[in-house]
């Protein structure tokens, strides 16, 4: 007869690894998103049209031909 296999007692270590690994992946993704947004923030501002002045009126619509 074979001896019974002892039960594994690594549940705590597995759970800690899962939580820590997920946290590290989440933080890594957030840093990548933050860096990407900060990189493209200046480029988006270059292409944005300046806002009209407070008292300025809109130009008239083009005449129909």
One Martini backbone bead per residue (centre of mass of N, CA, C, O) as a GRO file, in nm:
protein
   65
    1UNK     BB    1   0.097   0.036   0.018
    2UNK     BB    2   0.036   0.359   0.002
    3UNK     BB    3   0.099   0.652   0.118
    4UNK     BB    4  -0.039   0.919   0.223
    5UNK     BB    5  -0.092   1.229   0.109
    6UNK     BB    6  -0.017   1.526   0.202
    7UNK     BB    7  -0.141   1.821   0.264
    8UNK     BB    8  -0.142   2.124   0.152
    9UNK     BB    9  -0.006   2.451   0.305
   10UNK     BB   10  -0.014   2.699   0.057
   11UNK     BB   11  -0.253   2.903   0.063
   12UNK     BB   12  -0.129   3.164   0.181
   13UNK     BB   13   0.094   3.199  -0.032
   14UNK     BB   14  -0.092   3.205  -0.279
   15UNK     BB   15  -0.262   3.449  -0.193
   16UNK     BB   16  -0.030   3.650  -0.164
   17UNK     BB   17   0.070   3.623  -0.457
   18UNK     BB   18  -0.191   3.714  -0.592
   19UNK     BB   19  -0.214   3.992  -0.463
   20UNK     BB   20   0.069   4.104  -0.528
   21UNK     BB   21   0.065   4.052  -0.832
   22UNK     BB   22  -0.188   4.223  -0.894
   23UNK     BB   23  -0.079   4.489  -0.780
   24UNK     BB   24   0.166   4.517  -0.964
   25UNK     BB   25   0.014   4.514  -1.232
   26UNK     BB   26  -0.168   4.756  -1.176
   27UNK     BB   27   0.057   4.967  -1.122
   28UNK     BB   28   0.197   4.934  -1.395
   29UNK     BB   29  -0.042   5.023  -1.569
   30UNK     BB   30  -0.081   5.303  -1.438
   31UNK     BB   31   0.198   5.415  -1.514
   32UNK     BB   32   0.169   5.387  -1.819
   33UNK     BB   33  -0.079   5.571  -1.846
   34UNK     BB   34   0.042   5.822  -1.716
   35UNK     BB   35   0.281   5.855  -1.914
   36UNK     BB   36   0.113   5.873  -2.173
   37UNK     BB   37  -0.061   6.117  -2.096
   38UNK     BB   38   0.180   6.313  -2.047
   39UNK     BB   39   0.294   6.296  -2.335
   40UNK     BB   40   0.008   6.382  -2.493
   41UNK     BB   41  -0.080   6.658  -2.368
   42UNK     BB   42   0.090   6.856  -2.545
   43UNK     BB   43  -0.020   6.762  -2.826
   44UNK     BB   44  -0.321   6.839  -2.776
   45UNK     BB   45  -0.271   7.147  -2.726
   46UNK     BB   46  -0.163   7.218  -3.013
   47UNK     BB   47  -0.447   7.130  -3.169
   48UNK     BB   48  -0.602   7.328  -3.023
   49UNK     BB   49  -0.828   7.563  -3.022
   50UNK     BB   50  -0.887   7.865  -2.950
   51UNK     BB   51  -1.071   8.044  -2.751
   52UNK     BB   52  -1.305   8.257  -2.745
   53UNK     BB   53  -1.397   8.540  -2.659
   54UNK     BB   54  -1.637   8.669  -2.458
   55UNK     BB   55  -1.745   8.904  -2.685
   56UNK     BB   56  -1.759   8.722  -2.916
   57UNK     BB   57  -1.875   8.647  -3.228
   58UNK     BB   58  -2.006   8.466  -3.457
   59UNK     BB   59  -1.984   8.378  -3.759
   60UNK     BB   60  -2.131   8.380  -4.038
   61UNK     BB   61  -2.289   8.204  -4.246
   62UNK     BB   62  -2.276   8.068  -4.533
   63UNK     BB   63  -2.366   8.119  -4.843
   64UNK     BB   64  -2.593   8.018  -5.064
   65UNK     BB   65  -2.569   7.891  -5.416
   0.00000   0.00000   0.00000
